[in-house]
Each structure stands twice: as structure tokens, then as C-alpha cells.
Amino acid sequence: MEMKYQTAAASDKARYDKKIHSLQNRLEGTMQSLDKEKLLWEAKLAQANTELDEAKDEVYVQKCRHRKLVQQHLNEVNENEQILKNYNDSLHIDNQELRKMLKQTTSEKNSANRSARKAKKLAHERLLKYREERIRRQEAEDEAIKLSKLLKKSDKILAQYKEIINESKEKKKEMQKEWRSAEEAQRHGGKKSWPVWVVQLICELLVNGTPPSAIKDNIGTWYGTLYGEEPKETPSLNFIRGCRVVIEVIGETVAAIKLGAADSWKQVWTDATSRRQIPFAALIIGLLGSEDSDELDPVVVSSCIFTEDEKADTQAAGLIDKIESLKNRLSRLIEELKAKHPDSVDSIPTPDSIDVNKLGAGGVIMTDTCNTAQKIRRILVEHIDGAIDLDCMNHLRNVWIGGMEKALSKYLNELLRGSLDEIDPMLRVTASISALIRAIDK
């Protein structure tokens, strides 16, 4: 086996040596061919180097030429760049100057705008002031025209007032008693009296409600205000109180004239009462205002007719006597007019025109519902043929409501009797409707 393995190894070694020898031959041939190639390439390299050197020379020339051109171009570029730089610097300087100018211009523009706005505002304010001034001037001119007209009118009025003052000085009335005539002034034992205008003034004040005690001072104040001096004398309080009789006479005279001039009397209303056991009554006669009107014209004959007692017969007689007494007022007035104004006598009714029978044509006699008043109505109806008696509707309303109040109070007392009996009488608790209404009103 070992021999077998040695034989095989020798054969393998010979085979490997053969291969190695073959490979060496091949390697040598390859080396020879490589040497040839080397020489060939060295020749080519030398040629290439020669050519390269030539090319290098040409490239160098070209490079030099290009370098010179590039340098020249670079110099030009540098020059241009310097020019551009200088130009840029000049532009930068110009730009800065322009910025400054723009800033200055903007500031000037803003200042100009502010000045313009201020000028515009000032112009607007001046325009408004001008318009206001023009309006005020126009108003002042209008006011001046009005004042001029008013001044002329005032001058005219002042002239009139001066004339009035001069006339008033000439016609100035002295506040003092006067003689009725020159004969009385010379006669021994004569007595002065107050002039008529003083009596009229006192009567006006009394009618307007001025207390008699205040009239004396009022007259002194008015006289001093009008004439600038104190009156020489003023009426006494007794005289002023006595003028109330004059007012009564004037009122009865006016009532007599209206009643006498009327063709018929439509209504008589009377009511009576007493103060301190003194009875007195009021009497009002109603007349139609005009032919086309149904409204009554109330004529107050008297608001205070004193009677001896409160009997119906006495009061009825007192009313008729009061009406008959108006004839005396007409008679006295006619006598005075005949003496002083005879042309006016025909405008005054005759005393016979005062007649209670003017109520006979359906006239109404009206009183309240008390027994005495009802009897007075019956007496007057018997005395005046054709008159009608009626209850006063205002009193009837109170009568109806009073009856209702009594009925309701009675019903509540019966309904609440058990509760009312349990309450102490000292507390004065009641079911009266009138008392309840008064308590609610309070």
C-alpha cells in the first residue's frame, strides 16, 4: 500500500513538474513578449513625451497668451469693478443723500400736511366764526330795527303817558272829604262827605272780598303809588263798613231792574236757616237768559232775609215783602234819574213790573223737603195762581241716599247684632254706613 501511495505521489509530482515547466515556459514567453511590449511602449512613451513636450510648449504659449488675456481681462474687470465700486459708492452716497432728502421731504410733507390741516381747521373755524358773526350781525341789525321801532313806539307811548300824566295832574283827585256844593261850604254847620269815586272804590274792594279793616291801608298804598304822596285823609273803618249797605242797595237795584225787565219768572228757590236763634232765609229767582237759550239766569234777590220767627207763614210773608220792597229801589232810581239824567228814565222798568204773579205762567217754586219748606211752597202756590211747587233735586238726592244709608245700617245692625252685643258700648262700635264711609275716607 505504501508503495502504491509512493508511486501515485511520484506520478503526481511528475505531472506537477511538467505543469510547472510548462507554466515556466509560458511565463518566459510572456516575459519576452512583455519586454517587447515594454520596449514598444517605452518608444511610444518617448514619442509621447516628445509630443507632450511639444504640446507643453504650445500649451505654455497658449497658457501664457491666455494668462495674458485673462490678466488683461482681469485688469479690465478690476478696472470695471473699481469703476462700478466707485459708481456704487457714488450711488450709495447719492442714495444716502436721497434718503436724507426723502426723510426731510417726508418731514416737510408731514409738516406741510399738519400746516394744511391746521390752516384748514383755522379756515373752518374762521368760516364758522364769520357765519356766526354774520348771523349775530343780522340778528343785531334785526334787533336794532326792532329796537328802533320799539323806541319809536316807546317814544310815542311815553308821549301819551306824559299827556296822561299831565292830564292826571290836572285831573288829580284829592283823597279828602268835599263839600257837596258851594252853598254848604258857606253855610254854618255844614258837613263834608266823601266824593262818589271814593265810595265806588270802597264798594269795588268790598265786592272783591277785601276785608273792611284792610281797605283803609290799601287805599293809602294805592294813592301813594299813583301820585307819589300820602293822602291827606282816608275813610274811617265805620264808613267803610257802612258802604256794605251801599253794595246791598246797588245789588237789590240791579236785581229789581232785571226782574222788572223780564216778562216772566221761571223759578223761585228759597232756603232758610238760623244762627243764634235768629232765623233768616235766602231768595233766588231764575230767569231765562235769552229766547234761544234754555239756561236759567239766577238773580239773587237777597241772601239774608230776617224774619220774626221760623214759622212757615212768617217766612212766606217775608219773602213776598222782600220782593215787593224791590219796587222802592226802582222808584228811588227813577227819582234820581229824573233829577240828573232825565233821558235815561225810559230805560228803567216801572215799579209795577215787580210782581210775583209773573211766576203764574208755569213758574216753579222749589225748596228742600223739610216740613216748613214744603208749607212755604204751598202758601206761595196758593198766593200765586198758576205756579208749580217742586222738591229740590239736590236735596232729594240726599234724601234718597240717606234712606239707603238707613236701610243698610239697619240691615247690618240686625245681621251683626250678636257680635255688636259682645263689644263694650264704651268703644262706640257701630254698623252705620256713614260712619264706616267716614272711617275709610280717613
C-alpha positions as CSV (number, residue, x, y, z in Angstrom):
1,M,0.0,0.0,0.0
2,E,2.8,2.3,0.9
3,M,4.4,1.6,-2.5
4,K,1.2,2.3,-4.1
5,Y,0.9,5.5,-2.4
6,Q,4.6,6.4,-3.3
7,T,4.0,5.6,-7.0
8,A,1.0,7.7,-7.1
9,A,2.8,10.5,-5.4
10,A,5.7,10.3,-7.9
11,S,3.4,10.3,-10.8
12,D,1.6,13.3,-9.3
13,K,4.9,15.0,-8.7
14,A,6.0,14.4,-12.3
15,R,2.7,15.7,-13.5
16,Y,3.0,18.8,-11.4
17,D,6.6,19.3,-12.5
18,K,5.5,19.1,-16.1
19,K,2.8,21.6,-15.4
20,I,5.3,23.9,-13.6
21,H,7.7,23.6,-16.5
22,S,5.0,24.3,-19.0
23,L,4.0,27.3,-16.9
24,Q,7.6,28.4,-16.7
25,N,7.9,28.3,-20.5
26,R,4.8,30.1,-20.9
27,L,5.9,32.6,-18.3
28,E,9.2,33.1,-20.1
29,G,7.4,33.6,-23.4
30,T,5.2,36.0,-21.7
31,M,8.1,37.8,-20.2
32,Q,9.7,38.1,-23.6
33,S,6.5,39.4,-25.1
34,L,6.3,41.8,-22.2
35,D,9.8,43.0,-22.8
36,K,8.9,43.6,-26.4
37,E,5.8,45.4,-25.4
38,K,7.8,47.3,-22.8
39,L,10.2,48.5,-25.5
40,L,7.4,49.3,-27.7
41,W,5.6,51.3,-25.0
42,E,8.8,52.9,-24.0
43,A,9.2,54.1,-27.6
44,K,5.6,55.2,-27.6
45,L,6.3,56.9,-24.2
46,A,9.3,58.6,-25.5
47,Q,7.4,59.7,-28.6
48,A,4.5,60.8,-26.3
49,N,6.9,62.6,-24.1
50,T,8.3,64.4,-27.1
51,E,4.9,65.2,-28.3
52,L,4.0,66.1,-24.8
53,D,6.9,68.4,-24.5
54,E,6.0,70.0,-27.8
55,A,2.4,70.2,-26.6
56,K,3.5,71.6,-23.3
57,D,5.4,74.3,-25.1
58,E,2.4,75.1,-27.2
59,V,0.2,74.9,-24.1
60,Y,2.6,77.1,-22.3
61,V,2.4,79.6,-25.1
62,Q,-1.3,79.2,-25.1
63,K,-1.4,79.5,-21.4
64,C,0.8,82.5,-21.4
65,R,-1.3,84.0,-24.1
66,H,-4.5,83.0,-22.3
67,R,-3.0,84.1,-19.0
68,K,-2.1,87.4,-20.5
69,L,-5.6,87.7,-22.0
70,V,-7.1,86.6,-18.6
71,Q,-4.9,89.0,-16.8
72,Q,-5.8,91.7,-19.3
73,H,-9.4,90.8,-18.9
74,L,-9.0,90.6,-15.2
75,N,-7.4,94.0,-15.2
76,E,-10.3,95.3,-17.2
77,V,-12.7,93.6,-14.8
78,N,-10.8,95.1,-11.9
79,E,-11.0,98.5,-13.5
80,N,-14.6,98.0,-14.3
81,E,-15.2,96.7,-10.8
82,Q,-13.4,99.7,-9.4
83,I,-15.5,101.9,-11.7
84,L,-18.6,100.0,-10.6
85,K,-17.4,100.2,-7.0
86,N,-16.8,103.9,-7.3
87,Y,-20.2,104.2,-9.1
88,N,-21.8,102.1,-6.4
89,D,-20.1,104.3,-3.7
90,S,-21.4,107.4,-5.5
91,L,-24.8,105.7,-5.8
92,H,-24.7,104.8,-2.1
93,I,-23.7,108.4,-1.3
94,D,-26.5,109.6,-3.6
95,N,-28.9,107.1,-2.0
96,Q,-28.0,108.4,1.5
97,E,-28.5,111.9,0.3
98,L,-31.7,110.9,-1.3
99,R,-32.8,109.2,1.9
100,K,-31.9,112.3,3.8
101,M,-33.8,114.3,1.2
102,L,-36.7,111.9,1.3
103,K,-36.7,112.0,5.1
104,Q,-36.5,115.7,5.0
105,T,-39.1,115.8,2.3
106,T,-41.4,113.5,4.3
107,S,-40.9,115.6,7.3
108,E,-41.6,118.7,5.3
109,K,-44.6,116.9,3.8
110,N,-45.9,116.0,7.2
111,S,-45.2,119.5,8.4
112,A,-47.0,120.8,5.3
113,N,-49.9,118.4,5.9
114,R,-50.1,119.5,9.5
115,S,-49.9,123.1,8.5
116,A,-52.5,122.4,5.9
117,R,-54.8,120.7,8.4
118,K,-54.2,123.4,10.9
119,A,-54.8,126.0,8.2
120,K,-57.9,124.1,7.1
121,K,-59.2,123.9,10.7
122,L,-58.4,127.5,11.2
123,A,-60.1,128.4,8.0
124,H,-63.1,126.3,9.0
125,E,-63.2,127.9,12.4
126,R,-62.9,131.3,10.9
127,L,-65.6,130.4,8.5
128,L,-67.9,129.3,11.3
129,K,-67.0,132.4,13.3
130,Y,-67.7,134.5,10.2
131,R,-71.0,132.8,9.7
132,E,-71.8,133.2,13.4
133,E,-70.7,136.8,13.3
134,R,-72.8,137.4,10.2
135,I,-75.8,135.8,11.9
136,R,-75.2,137.8,15.0
137,R,-74.8,140.9,12.9
138,Q,-78.0,140.1,11.1
139,E,-79.7,139.4,14.5
140,A,-78.2,142.6,15.8
141,E,-79.4,144.5,12.8
142,D,-82.9,143.0,13.2
143,E,-82.7,143.7,16.9
144,A,-81.6,147.2,16.1
145,I,-84.5,147.6,13.7
146,K,-86.9,146.2,16.3
147,L,-85.4,148.4,19.0
148,S,-85.7,151.3,16.6
149,K,-89.3,150.6,16.0
150,L,-89.8,149.8,19.7
151,L,-88.0,153.1,20.6
152,K,-90.3,155.0,18.2
153,K,-93.3,153.2,19.7
154,S,-91.9,153.8,23.2
155,D,-91.4,157.4,22.4
156,K,-95.0,157.5,21.2
157,I,-96.2,155.7,24.3
158,L,-94.0,157.9,26.5
159,A,-95.5,160.9,24.9
160,Q,-99.0,159.5,25.5
161,Y,-98.1,158.7,29.1
162,K,-96.7,162.3,29.5
163,E,-100.0,163.6,28.2
164,I,-101.9,161.2,30.6
165,I,-99.7,162.3,33.5
166,N,-100.2,165.9,32.6
167,E,-103.9,165.3,32.3
168,S,-103.9,163.3,35.5
169,K,-102.1,166.1,37.3
170,E,-104.7,168.4,36.1
171,K,-107.5,165.9,37.0
172,K,-105.8,164.7,40.1
173,K,-108.3,163.6,42.7
174,E,-107.6,164.6,46.3
175,M,-108.2,162.0,48.9
176,Q,-110.2,164.1,51.3
177,K,-113.8,164.9,52.1
178,E,-115.5,167.5,50.0
179,W,-118.5,169.9,50.3
180,R,-121.4,168.7,48.2
181,S,-122.0,172.3,47.0
182,A,-120.7,175.8,47.4
183,E,-123.8,176.7,49.5
184,E,-123.0,174.0,52.0
185,A,-119.4,175.2,52.2
186,Q,-120.5,178.7,53.2
187,R,-123.4,177.6,55.4
188,H,-122.8,177.4,59.1
189,G,-123.0,173.8,60.4
190,G,-122.4,172.2,57.1
191,K,-120.8,168.8,56.9
192,K,-118.3,167.4,54.4
193,S,-118.7,164.0,52.8
194,W,-116.5,161.6,50.8
195,P,-116.7,162.0,47.0
196,V,-118.5,159.4,44.9
197,W,-115.4,157.9,43.4
198,V,-114.1,157.0,46.9
199,V,-117.4,155.2,47.7
200,Q,-117.1,153.4,44.3
201,L,-113.5,152.3,45.1
202,I,-114.6,151.0,48.6
203,C,-117.5,149.2,47.1
204,E,-115.3,147.5,44.4
205,L,-112.9,146.4,47.1
206,L,-115.7,145.0,49.3
207,V,-117.2,143.1,46.3
208,N,-113.8,141.6,45.5
209,G,-113.6,140.2,49.0
210,T,-111.2,142.7,50.7
211,P,-111.8,142.8,54.5
212,P,-113.1,146.2,55.6
213,S,-110.2,146.5,58.1
214,A,-107.6,146.3,55.2
215,I,-109.3,148.7,52.8
216,K,-108.1,151.9,54.6
217,D,-104.4,150.9,54.3
218,N,-104.8,149.6,50.7
219,I,-106.3,152.9,49.7
220,G,-103.3,154.8,51.3
221,T,-100.9,152.5,49.5
222,W,-102.5,152.9,46.1
223,Y,-102.8,156.6,46.4
224,G,-99.1,156.9,47.3
225,T,-98.1,154.6,44.4
226,L,-100.2,156.6,41.9
227,Y,-99.5,160.1,43.0
228,G,-96.2,159.8,44.9
229,E,-97.6,161.4,48.0
230,E,-99.6,160.4,51.1
231,P,-103.3,161.0,51.1
232,K,-104.5,163.9,53.2
233,E,-107.0,161.7,54.9
234,T,-108.5,158.2,54.4
235,P,-112.0,156.8,55.1
236,S,-112.7,155.5,58.6
237,L,-113.4,151.9,59.3
238,N,-117.1,152.7,60.3
239,F,-117.6,154.5,57.0
240,I,-116.1,151.5,55.1
241,R,-118.4,149.1,56.9
242,G,-121.3,151.4,56.1
243,C,-120.5,151.1,52.4
244,R,-121.7,147.5,52.6
245,V,-125.2,148.9,52.8
246,V,-124.5,150.8,49.6
247,I,-123.5,147.5,47.9
248,E,-126.7,145.9,49.2
249,V,-128.8,148.7,47.7
250,I,-126.9,148.5,44.4
251,G,-127.4,144.7,44.3
252,E,-131.1,145.0,45.0
253,T,-131.4,147.7,42.4
254,V,-129.7,145.7,39.7
255,A,-131.9,142.7,40.7
256,A,-135.0,144.8,40.5
257,I,-134.1,146.1,37.0
258,K,-133.5,142.5,35.7
259,L,-136.7,141.2,37.3
260,G,-138.8,144.2,36.1
261,A,-137.5,143.9,32.6
262,A,-138.3,140.1,32.4
263,D,-141.8,139.2,31.0
264,S,-142.0,136.1,33.3
265,W,-140.1,134.5,36.1
266,K,-139.3,130.8,35.6
267,Q,-138.2,129.7,39.1
268,V,-138.1,130.7,42.7
269,W,-135.7,129.0,45.1
270,T,-135.6,129.6,48.8
271,D,-134.0,128.1,51.8
272,A,-133.8,129.1,55.5
273,T,-131.7,128.5,58.5
274,S,-130.9,130.1,61.8
275,R,-127.9,131.3,63.7
276,R,-128.0,132.0,67.5
277,Q,-131.8,131.6,67.4
278,I,-132.1,134.3,64.6
279,P,-133.9,132.9,61.5
280,F,-133.0,134.2,58.0
281,A,-133.7,133.0,54.5
282,A,-132.2,133.3,51.0
283,L,-134.2,134.0,47.9
284,I,-133.2,133.4,44.3
285,I,-135.4,134.0,41.2
286,G,-134.4,132.3,37.9
287,L,-134.9,134.0,34.5
288,L,-134.3,132.6,31.0
289,G,-131.1,134.0,29.6
290,S,-132.5,134.6,26.1
291,E,-135.2,133.4,23.7
292,D,-132.9,130.8,22.1
293,S,-131.4,129.5,25.3
294,D,-132.9,127.2,28.0
295,E,-130.3,128.2,30.5
296,L,-131.5,130.0,33.7
297,D,-130.1,133.3,34.8
298,P,-130.2,133.2,38.6
299,V,-130.9,136.6,40.2
300,V,-130.0,136.7,43.9
301,V,-132.7,138.9,45.4
302,S,-131.3,138.5,48.9
303,S,-129.0,136.1,50.7
304,C,-130.2,137.2,54.2
305,I,-133.9,137.9,54.8
306,F,-134.5,138.2,58.6
307,T,-137.9,137.0,59.9
308,E,-139.5,137.3,63.3
309,D,-139.7,133.5,63.8
310,E,-139.2,130.2,61.9
311,K,-142.9,129.7,61.1
312,A,-143.8,128.9,57.5
313,D,-146.4,131.7,57.3
314,T,-143.9,134.3,58.7
315,Q,-141.2,133.2,56.2
316,A,-143.5,133.2,53.2
317,A,-144.8,136.7,54.1
318,G,-141.1,137.8,54.5
319,L,-140.3,136.5,51.0
320,I,-143.2,138.3,49.4
321,D,-142.4,141.5,51.3
322,K,-138.8,141.3,50.1
323,I,-140.0,141.1,46.5
324,E,-142.4,143.9,47.0
325,S,-139.6,146.0,48.5
326,L,-137.8,146.0,45.2
327,K,-140.4,148.4,43.9
328,N,-138.9,151.0,46.3
329,R,-135.5,150.5,44.7
330,L,-136.9,151.2,41.2
331,S,-138.9,154.2,42.5
332,R,-135.8,155.7,44.1
333,L,-133.7,155.1,41.0
334,I,-136.3,156.8,38.7
335,E,-136.4,159.8,41.0
336,E,-132.6,160.2,40.8
337,L,-132.6,159.7,37.1
338,K,-135.3,162.3,36.6
339,A,-133.3,164.8,38.6
340,K,-129.9,164.1,37.0
341,H,-130.4,162.1,33.7
342,P,-134.0,162.5,32.6
343,D,-133.2,161.0,29.2
344,S,-132.5,157.6,30.8
345,V,-135.7,157.2,32.7
346,D,-137.4,155.3,29.9
347,S,-134.8,152.5,30.1
348,I,-135.7,151.7,33.6
349,P,-138.7,149.3,34.3
350,T,-141.6,150.8,36.3
351,P,-142.1,149.7,40.0
352,D,-145.3,147.9,38.9
353,S,-143.2,145.5,36.8
354,I,-142.1,143.8,40.1
355,D,-144.9,141.4,40.6
356,V,-144.8,137.8,42.0
357,N,-147.7,136.9,39.6
358,K,-145.0,136.7,36.9
359,L,-144.5,133.2,38.3
360,G,-148.1,132.3,37.3
361,A,-147.2,131.2,33.8
362,G,-145.8,127.8,34.9
363,G,-143.2,129.2,37.3
364,V,-141.6,126.7,39.6
365,I,-141.3,127.2,43.4
366,M,-138.6,125.0,44.7
367,T,-137.4,124.3,48.3
368,D,-136.0,121.4,50.2
369,T,-138.0,118.6,51.6
370,C,-138.4,119.7,55.3
371,N,-141.9,120.3,56.6
372,T,-141.5,124.0,57.0
373,A,-140.2,124.4,53.4
374,Q,-143.0,122.3,52.0
375,K,-145.6,124.5,53.8
376,I,-143.9,127.6,52.4
377,R,-144.3,126.2,48.9
378,R,-147.9,125.5,49.5
379,I,-148.5,129.1,50.8
380,L,-146.7,130.6,47.8
381,V,-148.6,128.4,45.3
382,E,-151.9,129.5,46.9
383,H,-150.8,133.1,46.7
384,I,-149.6,132.9,43.1
385,D,-152.1,131.5,40.6
386,G,-150.6,129.1,38.1
387,A,-147.3,128.4,40.0
388,I,-145.9,124.9,40.4
389,D,-144.2,123.5,43.5
390,L,-141.3,121.0,43.3
391,D,-138.8,119.5,45.6
392,C,-135.1,120.5,45.2
393,M,-133.4,117.7,43.2
394,N,-130.1,118.2,45.1
395,H,-132.0,117.7,48.4
396,L,-133.9,114.7,47.0
397,R,-130.6,113.1,46.1
398,N,-129.5,113.4,49.7
399,V,-132.9,112.1,50.8
400,W,-132.6,109.0,48.6
401,I,-129.0,108.3,49.7
402,G,-130.0,108.9,53.3
403,G,-132.8,106.4,53.0
404,M,-130.4,103.8,51.5
405,E,-127.9,104.5,54.3
406,K,-130.6,104.0,57.0
407,A,-131.8,100.8,55.4
408,L,-128.2,99.4,55.0
409,S,-127.3,100.4,58.6
410,K,-130.4,98.7,59.9
411,Y,-129.7,95.5,57.9
412,L,-126.1,95.4,59.2
413,N,-127.2,96.0,62.8
414,E,-129.6,93.1,62.6
415,L,-127.0,90.9,60.8
416,L,-124.2,91.7,63.3
417,R,-126.3,92.0,66.4
418,G,-124.7,89.1,68.2
419,S,-121.2,90.4,67.6
420,L,-122.1,94.0,68.4
421,D,-123.6,93.0,71.8
422,E,-120.3,91.4,72.8
423,I,-118.4,94.7,72.2
424,D,-118.1,97.1,75.1
425,P,-120.5,100.1,74.4
426,M,-117.8,102.5,75.6
427,L,-115.9,101.6,72.4
428,R,-118.7,103.1,70.4
429,V,-118.5,100.5,67.7
430,T,-121.4,100.8,65.2
431,A,-122.5,99.3,61.9
432,S,-123.6,102.7,60.5
433,I,-122.7,103.0,56.8
434,S,-122.0,106.7,57.1
435,A,-119.6,106.1,60.0
436,L,-117.9,103.3,58.0
437,I,-117.5,105.6,55.0
438,R,-116.0,108.4,57.1
439,A,-113.6,105.9,58.7
440,I,-112.5,104.6,55.3
441,D,-112.1,108.1,54.0
442,K,-109.8,109.0,56.9
